[in-house]
């Protein structure tokens, strides 16, 4: 079978011919049709998501078929501690396999694993009808879903996005496009109670200055940089809660519940996954570079 494998950290992946994997007890063989592309895949490539034995197949989520029918796969260490979905076939623990609902587009489903679980866990426990939510990085895979889920929760939602048209179509009450220096003025009218920050870098410090007294900021990504400055005086004077979130750290049962919930919303046309592009497996390195350069709107998916 063909697989995109990492042979050396901080180097491009190679398309290799490798032997088919064999499932063991409690595992299932999945014939992969589509694989999601996520920032964590790039971090793993560059040695920033834990060390793995090389060569290694990345890919945290995807869609395929088992003997029992079509499935979505995500979790259980897939693409991080064990070979992932950048391959024609992958062995997945039973806990990482969920049935694909009837009528759901497999390309859409391939983009909802990591992004959907993250957005679900960001919004579900933390956003109510009284909240005014600002989503930073609303053009990305998680951001586009977070906008929709926050709107479904009844909140007022503003989106900071590189592609305003997409965010408006997803139901944001207002869309802004600004750098970190202009964020506070841009959202002064909103005075957000919740900021979902997928950008990091200088935007997190700007969010502290912009959020309402008693506001909550959750950082779930660092697309604008892994380092920044925070005004601690503003943080404590305004009683701001600043936390980080990684869905990969969630308990397995919570991950599965979130994935099932997202797929139900997808099947009911209550949310949709914005697909930026579908590329062949051979173009995996181009997909990674689009993420690095922030040239991807929505989800990138590999046709395996």
C-alpha positions in Angstrom: 0.0 0.0 0.0 1.0 3.7 -0.3 1.7 5.8 2.7 3.1 9.3 3.3 5.9 8.8 5.9 8.2 11.0 7.9 11.8 9.8 7.6 13.5 12.8 9.2 12.2 15.5 11.5 11.8 18.9 9.9 11.9 17.3 6.4 9.2 16.7 3.8 7.2 13.4 3.9 7.9 10.7 1.3 5.3 8.6 -0.5 6.4 5.0 0.1 5.2 1.5 -0.8 4.8 -0.4 2.5 3.3 -3.7 3.7 -0.3 -3.7 4.8 -0.8 -3.5 8.6 -2.5 -6.4 10.4 -5.0 -5.7 13.2 -4.6 -7.3 16.6 -7.1 -7.9 19.4 -9.4 -4.9 19.9 -8.3 -3.4 16.6 -9.9 -3.0 13.2 -8.4 -2.5 9.7 -9.7 0.6 7.9 -9.4 1.2 4.2 -8.8 5.0 4.2 -10.5 7.1 1.5 -9.8 10.6 2.9 -7.5 11.9 5.7 -7.8 15.3 7.4 -4.7 17.6 7.6 -4.2 19.3 10.9 -1.6 21.7 12.4 -0.6 18.9 14.9 0.6 16.9 11.9 3.0 19.7 10.9 4.2 20.0 14.5 4.9 16.3 14.6 6.8 16.6 11.4 9.0 19.3 12.9 9.6 17.4 16.2 7.3 19.6 18.3 4.6 17.0 19.1 6.6 14.3 20.8 9.2 12.0 19.4 8.1 8.9 17.4 10.1 6.1 15.9 10.9 6.8 12.2 9.8 6.3 9.6 6.3 7.3 10.8 2.9 7.8 9.2 1.1 11.0 10.5 -2.6 11.7 10.3 -4.9 12.0 13.3 -8.3 11.6 11.6 -10.0 10.4 8.5 -12.8 8.4 6.8 -12.7 4.9 5.4 -14.4 1.6 5.3 -14.2 -1.5 7.4 -15.9 -4.9 6.8 -18.9 -3.5 8.7 -19.2 -0.4 6.6 -18.1 3.3 6.4 -16.5 4.8 9.5 -14.8 7.9 10.9 -11.6 7.4 12.8 -10.0 9.7 15.4 -8.3 9.4 18.8 -6.6 6.5 20.5 -3.2 7.9 19.7 -3.8 7.8 15.9 -1.1 9.7 14.0 0.7 10.6 17.2 1.7 7.4 19.0 0.7 4.9 16.3 0.6 5.0 12.5 -2.0 7.4 11.2 -4.3 8.0 8.3 -1.9 9.3 5.7 -2.0 5.7 4.2 -4.3 3.6 2.2 -4.9 1.3 5.1 -4.6 1.9 8.9 -5.1 -0.2 12.0 -7.2 1.6 14.6 -8.3 0.6 18.1 -12.0 0.0 18.4 -12.3 3.0 20.7 -11.2 5.3 17.8 -13.8 4.1 15.3 -17.3 5.6 14.9 -19.9 4.7 12.2 -20.3 7.3 9.5 -24.0 8.3 9.5 -26.0 7.7 6.3 -25.9 10.5 3.8 -22.9 12.3 5.3 -20.3 13.4 2.7 -17.1 11.5 3.5 -15.0 14.6 2.6 -16.9 16.6 5.2 -16.6 13.9 7.7 -12.8 13.6 7.1 -12.5 17.1 8.4 -14.5 16.9 11.5 -12.4 14.6 13.8 -9.8 16.8 15.5 -11.4 20.1 14.5 -14.9 19.0 15.5 -13.9 17.5 18.9 -11.9 20.6 19.7 -14.7 23.0 18.7 -17.3 21.0 20.6 -15.2 20.9 23.8 -14.5 24.7 23.5 -18.1 25.7 23.1 -20.2 23.1 24.9 -19.2 23.6 28.5 -18.2 27.3 28.3 -20.7 29.2 26.1 -24.3 30.1 26.9 -27.1 32.3 25.4 -25.9 35.3 27.4 -22.4 35.2 26.1 -20.8 37.5 23.5 -18.2 35.3 21.8 -15.2 36.4 19.7 -13.6 33.6 17.6 -10.0 34.4 16.6 -8.8 32.4 13.6 -12.4 31.9 12.4 -11.3 30.9 8.9 -9.6 27.7 10.2 -10.9 24.2 10.6 -11.7 24.6 14.3 -12.7 28.3 14.0 -15.3 27.7 11.3 -16.9 25.0 13.5 -16.7 27.0 16.7 -18.6 29.9 15.0 -21.4 27.5 14.1 -21.5 25.8 17.5 -21.5 29.1 19.4 -24.4 30.4 17.3 -26.3 27.1 17.9 -25.8 27.7 21.6 -27.6 31.0 21.2 -24.6 33.3 21.8 -23.8 36.5 19.9 -20.8 35.6 17.8 -18.2 37.8 16.1 -15.5 36.3 13.9 -11.9 37.5 13.2 -11.2 35.8 9.9 -8.9 36.1 6.9 -11.8 35.3 4.7 -14.8 37.3 5.9 -17.3 35.9 3.3 -16.9 32.3 4.7 -17.5 33.4 8.3 -20.6 35.4 7.4 -22.0 32.3 5.6 -21.5 30.3 8.8 -23.7 32.6 10.8 -21.4 35.0 12.5 -23.2 38.2 13.6 -20.2 40.3 12.4 -16.9 39.5 10.8 -13.7 41.5 11.3 -10.3 41.3 9.7 -7.6 43.1 11.7 -4.1 42.7 13.2 -3.5 42.2 16.9 -2.8 45.9 17.4 -6.3 46.9 16.1 -8.2 44.2 17.9 -9.3 46.1 21.0 -10.8 48.9 18.9 -12.4 46.5 16.4 -14.4 44.7 19.1 -15.1 47.5 21.5 -18.8 47.5 20.6 -19.0 43.7 21.3 -16.9 43.7 24.5 -16.7 39.9 24.4 -17.3 37.8 27.4 -15.7 34.8 25.7 -12.7 34.7 23.4 -11.8 31.5 21.6 -8.2 32.1 20.4 -6.8 29.9 17.7 -4.1 32.4 16.8 -1.9 33.0 19.9 1.1 35.1 19.3 0.3 38.8 19.8 -3.5 38.1 19.6 -3.7 36.6 23.1 -2.3 39.7 24.8 -4.7 41.8 22.6 -7.6 39.6 23.7 -6.8 40.2 27.4 -7.1 44.0 26.7 -10.3 43.5 24.7 -12.3 41.0 26.8 -14.9 42.2 29.2 -14.4 42.2 33.0 -14.6 38.7 34.2 -14.2 37.4 30.7 -12.8 34.0 29.7 -10.1 33.4 27.1 -9.3 29.9 25.8 -6.2 29.5 23.6 -6.5 26.4 21.4 -4.0 27.2 18.7 -0.9 29.3 17.8 -1.3 30.0 14.1 0.1 33.5 14.7 2.9 32.4 16.9 3.8 30.4 20.0 5.1 33.4 22.0 3.5 36.7 23.0 3.2 39.3 25.8 0.3 39.5 28.2 -0.5 42.6 30.4 -0.8 40.9 33.7 -2.1 44.0 35.4 -5.1 43.9 33.0 -5.4 40.2 33.5 -5.9 40.5 37.3 -7.7 43.8 37.4 -10.3 42.6 35.0 -10.5 39.1 36.7 -9.9 37.5 33.3 -9.6 33.7 33.1 -6.9 32.6 30.6 -6.6 28.9 29.9 -5.2 26.6 27.3 -7.1 23.7 25.7 -6.0 20.7 23.7 -8.6 18.2 22.7 -5.9 15.5 22.4 -5.7 15.6 26.2 -9.4 14.8 26.7 -10.5 11.4 28.2 -11.3 8.9 25.5 -15.0 8.7 26.4 -15.3 12.5 26.1 -13.6 12.4 22.7 -16.0 9.8 21.4 -19.0 11.6 22.7 -17.9 14.8 21.1 -17.2 13.1 17.8 -20.6 11.3 17.8 -22.3 14.6 18.6 -20.5 16.5 15.8 -21.4 13.7 13.3 -25.1 14.0 14.4 -25.1 17.7 13.7 -23.4 17.1 10.4 -25.9 14.5 9.4 -28.7 16.9 10.4 -27.2 19.8 8.3 -26.9 21.8 11.5 -23.2 22.4 10.9 -21.0 22.0 7.9 -17.3 21.6 7.5 -15.7 24.3 5.3 -13.4 22.4 3.0 -10.6 24.5 1.7 -9.3 21.9 -0.8 -9.0 18.2 -1.4 -5.5 17.2 -2.5 -4.1 13.8 -3.6 -1.9 12.0 -1.1 1.1 12.9 -3.2 0.6 16.6 -2.4 0.8 16.1 1.3 3.8 18.4 1.6 2.0 21.2 -0.2 -0.9 20.8 2.2 1.5 21.2 5.2 3.1 24.3 3.7 -0.3 25.9 3.2 -1.0 25.5 6.9 2.4 26.9 7.8 1.9 29.9 5.5 -1.7 30.4 6.8 -3.0 30.0 3.2 -5.7 27.5 4.1 -9.3 28.5 4.7 -11.3 25.8 6.5 -10.0 22.2 6.3 -7.5 20.6 3.9 -8.3 17.0 3.1 -6.1 14.3 1.4 -7.8 11.9 -1.0 -5.9 8.8 -0.2 
